[in-house]
């Protein structure tokens, strides 16, 4: 159960997210059509002006872009837990298309999960505005339920997941990572990327990936490192855990 302070923080964030949604949709659509990075910049600019928290901003996006660009084979499938207004989902869709070039039409996909139906609609509208709604799907409901459904429908298969991005409630980071393991979605070279492991912190998740996983025979093994993203607001960490054994 959330504390009153956390509940108030989320309520205020959601109210500001609604203002952002309204603002962006009031701007000329031609400005953003096929221009996801222009849209992300506009989102960040307005978010800064109204002090909207919880955005995964460009410095961190650029860190993860480097991680994705280094993957072999080229990444085609990303699952994200925690959409919020959709900036990171926009980025993953744009990056996968850029990395795959002409091959992007052959099946790059991003699935992102969000509990709040109003935020789901915000993200869908922004993705449509940027022309990425054919690549990125916003799923409403708990991330674990959404992933199980994707697996049951054959949309996410064993050994197919290139990156899982964790940016929702920190207490669910480890259970959702373990779900990816249980469904055998990872391949050697897949990455798990987690935000907010420095603040507010995800100690159980961090301990797990830093020690390389569960340590059980035949289990997924990780090599994990903390990458620093620097911005005018300061520096913060993105935890990147590469699968070295499945």
N, C-alpha and C positions, 0 to 999 in steps of 0.2 A: 504493500500500500504506500502511495506517495505521501510525503510530508506536505504540509500546507505551503511551505516555501517552494518546493519543487512544482507543486500543482499550479501555484501562482505564476512561476516562471514560464511554464509551458503554455498557460493561458495567454500570457502577454506575448510570447513568441508567436503563437498561432494567430493572434489578432494582427500583429505586424506582418505576418506572412500573407494575410488576407489583403492588407494594404498594398503589399508588393504585387500581388496578383492583379489587383485592380489597376495599379499604376502601369505595369508592363503592357497590359492589354489595351490601355488607353493610347499607347504610342503607335505610330504607323507600322503596320505589320510588315511592309516591304523592307523595312530596316533590318529585320531579323530573319527573313525567309532564306533558308539555306546558309545562315550565318550563326552557327551555335556559339562561337567565341564572342561575337558581338553581343549576343543575348546574355551570355554569362557575365560579360563586363557590365552591362546595363543592370542586371540583377544585383551584382556586387555594389555598384555605385549607389543604387537606391537603398539597399540593405544597410550600407554604412550611414546614409543620411538619417535613417530612422532607428539605428542601433539594433538591427535585427540579428539575434545570435544564431548559433547552430548551423551556419553556412559552411560548407566545405569549399574553401576559397582557392583562388588561382595558385598561390605558392604551393599548397599541398597537392593540388591537381597536377602541377608540373612535376612534383616528386614522383607521383604514381605514374604519370605518363612515361617517365624514364624507366620505371619498373616494367610496364607493359611493353615498351619498345624493345626491351632486352629479351623478352620471352621468345623461345623457339619451340615449336613452330609459332607463327604469328597468332596472337590471341584472337579468338572469335566469340568466346562466350564469357560473360561476366554476370554474376548474381550479386545483387546489392541488398543488404538489410538496412533499411532506414532511408527513405527518399527525401523527406521534408519537402522543400519546394522544387527539388529536382536538379540543382546545379551539378552535382556529381554525376547523376545519370546522363545529363546532357553531355558532360565531358567524356564519359566512357563511350557513349555512342559515337561522338565525333572522333575520338582517338582510334577506336576500332576501325572505323571507316577509313581514316587516314592511313593507318598501318597496313590495311589489306588492299587498298587501292581498288583496282578493277575486280579483285576477288571478293570485295565486300558484298556484292550481290549474291554471292554463294553462301551466305548464311551467318553474318555477324549478328549477334543478339545480346541484348542487355535486359535482364529481368530485375526490376527493383520493387521492393515491398514496403508498404506504408499502411499503418493502422487507421490514420485519420482520413475520413472520406473527403473532407474539404481540401486537405493537402494532396490527396490523390488527384483530385480534379485540377488543382493548380499545376501540378507536375505534368499532367496530360496536356493541358492547354499550352504550357511552355514548350513541351516537346513537339507538339503539332506546329507551333509558331516557327520553330527552328527547322522543321522538316525532318525530324528524327523519330517520329511516331511509328515509322515502319521498321525501325531498328530496336527501339526501347519500349518495353511494355511495363506499365505501372500496375502492380497487383495489389488489391486492397485486402487487408487482413494481416494476421500474424505471419511473420516471415517464415517460421518453421512450417506452418500449414501450407503456405504458398509453395515452398520448395518441395514438400512432399507431393503436392498436386502436380507440379511441373515434372517431377520424376515419374509419377504414375502415368502421366500423359505422354511420356517419351520425349518431352521437350528439352529436358536436361538428362543426359545419359551418363553411365559409368565412364570415368576417365576423360570426360569432356570439358570439365570446368577449368577455365584458365585462371580466373581470379574470383575470389569471394571478397566483397568489401563490406566491412562491419562498421556501421555508423548509427546504431540505434541505441537501445538501452544497454549499458555496459554489462549488466548482469546476465544478458542473453548472449553475449559474445561467445563464451565457451560452449554452451549448449548448442548453439547454431553451427559452430565449427565442428563439433562432434557429430552433428547430424550429417554434415557434408562427408565426414569420414565414414559414417555408418552406411551411407548410400553409395559409397565408393566413387564419389564424383571426381576426386583428385587424380591427377597423373603426376609423374615425376616432372618437376618444373612448374607446376601450378603454384600460385601464390595466394596467401591470405593476407589481406591488408586491413588494418584496424586503426581507426581514428580515436582520439580522446583517451589513449592509454596512459598519457602523462597527467592529464586533467580532464574530467574529474577522476579518471583512473579506472582500470579494469584489472585488478590484481590477480584474480584467479586465472583469467585468460592469459595475462602476461607471464605468469609463472609457468603455465602449461606450455606455451610456445617457446619460451626461453630455455626450458629443459629438454626441448625437442619432441614433445608430445607425451603420450601416455606411458611410453616405455614398454607396452605390452608386446608380446611376440606377434609379428605380422602386422603391426599397426603403422599408421602414417608417422613419418618422422620429419621434423622441420629443422631448418636452420633459420634463426630469426635475428633481425637487426632493426635498430631504431634509427630511422632517417629523419634528419632535422629539416624542417621547412621554415625559412626565414621570411618575415614580412615587416612592414612598418610597425605593426602591433607587437612584434617580438618574434620569438622562435617557439615552435611547438613540434611535437614528434608524431610521425606516422610509423607504426610498427609493421614491418614487412616480413612475413614468414614464408620461406620457400619450401615446398615439398621436395625432399631429397630421397625419400623412400616411401613406397606404398605397399 
